């Protein structure tokens, strides 16, 4: 990843403080109204405040992404790989991406929702002793709504829109993979572990294995490995070995 798109320690600290400053009052407010005054309009106020906070946090957190996209638009970055698809190939590829995104975000939203409902039920059953469960339950309920709404707005909807766009092109950079139709970042790269070609059903994919490095509370590695498969267009199949060599040399 280029240094241009990495946040320094000071900016990372500011991002953490921003989250604490914005969302601690929201959590406290939702917990309070869940226990003391359970009325719908208070939750509407909380939802509006929470959504505005998410937009503000998104604005801060995506500073590096906006700089990356700006460099692409202004032609300050040259792509490592560039794929242009026929309509049929494009539809198949984008729908496969959508399916994975919908599955992932739906599972997260449903799990949060089920935990919230369970906490609320337990809280009401415990009556006076269930205040903590109620506060947690209603907070998680609000989080599930936030997750579902923002997943659709900022993750799924841009991919849906790319289906019908005239520009059916994907470009790969050192920082990540971008849908050029709407400059949507399909995947960001952290630390490239491996690149390989994979054949499936008479189609060839280039597979990027990426690692997000972190450390757990007890000091052990808590790294996350992800694989991203990009379909090589039919017209470029004969050049797949060359494509692999270029990607390997420039990304590894």
C-alpha positions as CSV (number, residue, x, y, z in Angstrom):
1,X,0.0,0.0,0.0
2,X,1.3,3.4,-0.9
3,X,2.3,5.6,2.1
4,X,0.1,8.3,0.6
5,X,-3.0,6.4,1.7
6,X,-1.9,5.4,5.2
7,X,-3.1,7.4,8.2
8,X,-0.4,8.5,10.7
9,X,-0.6,7.8,14.4
10,X,-2.0,11.2,15.2
11,X,-4.8,11.0,12.7
12,X,-5.7,7.4,13.9
13,X,-5.9,8.8,17.4
14,X,-8.3,11.5,16.3
15,X,-10.5,8.9,14.6
16,X,-10.8,6.9,17.8
17,X,-11.6,10.0,19.8
18,X,-14.2,11.0,17.3
19,X,-16.0,7.7,17.7
20,X,-15.9,7.9,21.5
21,X,-17.1,11.5,21.5
22,X,-20.0,10.9,19.1
23,X,-21.3,7.4,20.1
24,X,-20.9,7.4,23.9
25,X,-23.8,9.9,24.3
26,X,-25.9,7.9,21.8
27,X,-25.4,4.7,23.7
28,X,-26.2,6.4,27.0
29,X,-29.3,8.0,25.6
30,X,-30.7,4.8,24.1
31,X,-30.0,2.9,27.3
32,X,-31.7,5.6,29.3
33,X,-34.9,5.8,27.2
34,X,-35.1,2.0,27.1
35,X,-35.2,1.9,30.9
36,X,-37.0,5.1,31.8
37,X,-39.2,6.3,28.9
38,X,-39.8,3.9,26.0
39,X,-41.4,6.1,23.4
40,X,-41.0,5.9,19.7
41,X,-40.2,9.6,19.0
42,X,-37.1,9.4,21.3
43,X,-35.8,6.5,19.2
44,X,-36.4,8.5,16.1
45,X,-34.3,11.4,17.5
46,X,-31.6,8.8,18.5
47,X,-31.7,7.3,15.0
48,X,-31.3,10.7,13.3
49,X,-28.4,11.6,15.6
50,X,-26.8,8.2,15.1
51,X,-27.1,8.4,11.3
52,X,-25.6,11.9,11.2
53,X,-22.8,10.7,13.4
54,X,-22.1,7.7,11.0
55,X,-22.0,10.1,8.1
56,X,-19.5,12.3,9.9
57,X,-17.3,9.4,11.0
58,X,-17.5,8.0,7.4
59,X,-16.3,11.3,6.1
60,X,-13.2,11.2,8.5
61,X,-12.5,7.5,8.1
62,X,-12.6,7.6,4.3
63,X,-10.1,10.4,3.9
64,X,-7.5,8.0,2.5
65,X,-10.1,6.4,0.1
66,X,-11.1,9.8,-1.2
67,X,-7.4,10.7,-1.8
68,X,-7.0,7.4,-3.7
69,X,-10.1,8.0,-5.9
70,X,-9.0,11.6,-6.5
71,X,-5.6,10.4,-7.8
72,X,-7.4,7.9,-10.1
73,X,-9.8,10.5,-11.5
74,X,-6.9,13.0,-12.0
75,X,-4.8,10.3,-13.7
76,X,-2.1,10.6,-11.1
77,X,-2.1,6.8,-10.7
78,X,-1.5,4.2,-13.4
79,X,-3.4,0.9,-12.9
80,X,-1.4,-2.3,-12.6
81,X,-4.2,-4.3,-14.3
82,X,-7.2,-3.2,-16.3
83,X,-10.1,-5.5,-17.4
84,X,-12.9,-4.6,-19.7
85,X,-15.9,-7.0,-19.9
86,X,-18.7,-7.9,-22.3
87,X,-22.2,-7.4,-20.9
88,X,-22.8,-11.1,-20.1
89,X,-19.4,-11.5,-18.3
90,X,-20.0,-8.2,-16.4
91,X,-23.5,-9.2,-15.2
92,X,-22.2,-12.6,-14.0
93,X,-19.2,-11.2,-12.2
94,X,-21.1,-8.3,-10.5
95,X,-24.0,-10.5,-9.4
96,X,-21.5,-12.9,-7.9
97,X,-19.9,-10.0,-5.9
98,X,-23.4,-8.8,-4.9
99,X,-24.4,-12.3,-3.6
100,X,-21.3,-12.5,-1.4
101,X,-21.8,-8.9,-0.1
102,X,-25.5,-9.5,0.6
103,X,-24.8,-12.8,2.4
104,X,-22.1,-11.3,4.6
105,X,-24.0,-8.1,5.6
106,X,-27.3,-9.9,6.1
107,X,-25.7,-12.5,8.4
108,X,-24.2,-9.7,10.5
109,X,-27.4,-7.7,10.7
110,X,-29.5,-10.7,11.6
111,X,-27.1,-11.9,14.3
112,X,-27.1,-8.5,15.9
113,X,-30.9,-8.3,15.6
114,X,-31.4,-11.7,17.2
115,X,-29.1,-10.9,20.1
116,X,-30.9,-7.6,20.7
117,X,-34.3,-9.3,20.7
118,X,-33.0,-11.9,23.2
119,X,-31.6,-9.2,25.5
120,X,-34.8,-7.2,25.4
121,X,-36.9,-10.3,26.2
122,X,-34.6,-11.2,29.1
123,X,-34.7,-7.6,30.3
124,X,-38.5,-7.6,30.5
125,X,-38.6,-11.0,32.2
126,X,-36.2,-9.9,34.9
127,X,-38.3,-6.7,35.4
128,X,-36.3,-4.4,37.8
129,X,-33.2,-6.5,37.6
130,X,-33.2,-6.5,33.8
131,X,-32.3,-2.9,33.2
132,X,-28.8,-3.7,31.8
133,X,-30.2,-6.3,29.4
134,X,-32.8,-3.8,28.2
135,X,-30.1,-1.1,27.6
136,X,-27.9,-3.5,25.7
137,X,-30.8,-5.0,23.8
138,X,-32.2,-1.6,22.5
139,X,-28.7,-0.4,21.7
140,X,-28.0,-3.6,19.6
141,X,-31.5,-3.2,18.0
142,X,-30.5,0.3,16.8
143,X,-27.1,-0.9,15.7
144,X,-28.8,-3.6,13.5
145,X,-30.9,-0.9,11.8
146,X,-27.8,1.2,11.2
147,X,-25.9,-1.7,9.8
148,X,-28.7,-2.7,7.4
149,X,-29.3,0.8,6.2
150,X,-25.7,1.8,5.7
151,X,-24.8,-1.6,4.1
152,X,-27.4,-1.0,1.5
153,X,-26.5,2.7,0.9
154,X,-22.7,2.4,0.8
155,X,-21.9,-1.2,0.0
156,X,-24.7,-2.8,-2.0
157,X,-26.3,0.1,-3.9
158,X,-23.1,1.2,-5.7
159,X,-22.6,-2.4,-6.9
160,X,-26.2,-2.6,-8.1
161,X,-25.7,0.7,-10.0
162,X,-22.6,-0.7,-11.7
163,X,-24.7,-3.4,-13.4
164,X,-26.4,-1.1,-15.8
165,X,-23.5,1.3,-16.3
166,X,-22.0,1.6,-19.8
167,X,-18.4,1.4,-18.4
168,X,-17.8,-2.2,-17.6
169,X,-14.2,-2.0,-16.4
170,X,-12.2,-2.9,-13.3
171,X,-8.8,-1.5,-12.5
172,X,-6.3,-2.9,-10.0
173,X,-3.9,-0.7,-8.2
174,X,-1.4,-1.3,-5.4
175,X,-4.0,0.1,-2.9
176,X,-7.0,-1.9,-4.2
177,X,-9.5,-2.8,-6.8
178,X,-11.9,-0.3,-8.3
179,X,-15.1,-0.4,-10.3
180,X,-14.4,2.5,-12.8
181,X,-18.1,3.0,-13.6
182,X,-18.7,4.8,-10.3
183,X,-15.2,4.7,-8.7
184,X,-16.3,2.3,-6.1
185,X,-13.5,0.6,-4.2
186,X,-14.3,-3.1,-4.4
187,X,-11.4,-4.2,-2.3
188,X,-8.6,-2.5,-0.5
189,X,-5.2,-4.2,0.0
190,X,-3.3,-4.2,3.3
191,X,-0.5,-6.8,3.0
192,X,-0.4,-9.0,-0.1
193,X,0.4,-12.6,0.8
194,X,-0.1,-14.4,-2.5
195,X,-1.3,-14.0,-6.1
196,X,-2.4,-17.0,-8.2
197,X,-4.5,-18.0,-11.2
198,X,-7.5,-20.2,-10.7
199,X,-9.6,-22.0,-13.2
200,X,-13.3,-22.6,-12.6
201,X,-16.0,-23.8,-15.1
202,X,-13.8,-22.8,-18.2
203,X,-13.2,-19.4,-16.7
204,X,-9.9,-18.0,-15.3
205,X,-9.7,-15.9,-12.2
206,X,-6.8,-14.0,-10.7
207,X,-6.9,-14.5,-7.0
208,X,-5.4,-12.0,-4.5
209,X,-4.7,-13.2,-1.0
210,X,-4.5,-10.3,1.3
211,X,-3.7,-10.1,5.1
212,X,-4.9,-7.5,7.6
213,X,-2.4,-7.6,10.4
214,X,-3.4,-6.9,14.0
215,X,-2.7,-8.1,17.6
216,X,-5.1,-9.6,20.1
217,X,-5.5,-8.3,23.7
218,X,-3.2,-11.1,25.0
219,X,-0.5,-10.1,22.5
220,X,-0.9,-12.9,19.9
221,X,-1.3,-12.3,16.2
222,X,-5.0,-11.8,15.2
223,X,-4.4,-11.5,11.4
224,X,-7.3,-11.9,9.0
225,X,-6.7,-13.5,5.6
226,X,-9.1,-12.6,2.7
227,X,-9.2,-13.8,-0.9
228,X,-10.5,-11.8,-3.8
229,X,-11.2,-13.4,-7.1
230,X,-11.3,-11.2,-10.2
231,X,-12.6,-12.7,-13.5
232,X,-10.2,-12.4,-16.4
233,X,-12.3,-11.5,-19.5
234,X,-12.6,-14.1,-22.3
235,X,-10.7,-11.8,-24.6
236,X,-7.7,-11.7,-22.2
237,X,-7.7,-15.5,-21.4
238,X,-4.7,-16.2,-23.6
239,X,-2.7,-13.5,-21.8
240,X,-3.5,-14.8,-18.3
241,X,0.1,-15.9,-17.6
242,X,1.3,-12.4,-18.6
243,X,-1.4,-10.8,-16.4
244,X,-0.3,-13.0,-13.5
245,X,3.4,-12.1,-13.9
246,X,2.6,-8.3,-14.0
247,X,0.4,-8.5,-10.9
248,X,3.0,-10.7,-9.0
249,X,5.9,-8.3,-9.8
250,X,4.1,-5.1,-8.9
251,X,2.0,-6.3,-5.9
252,X,4.2,-8.8,-4.0
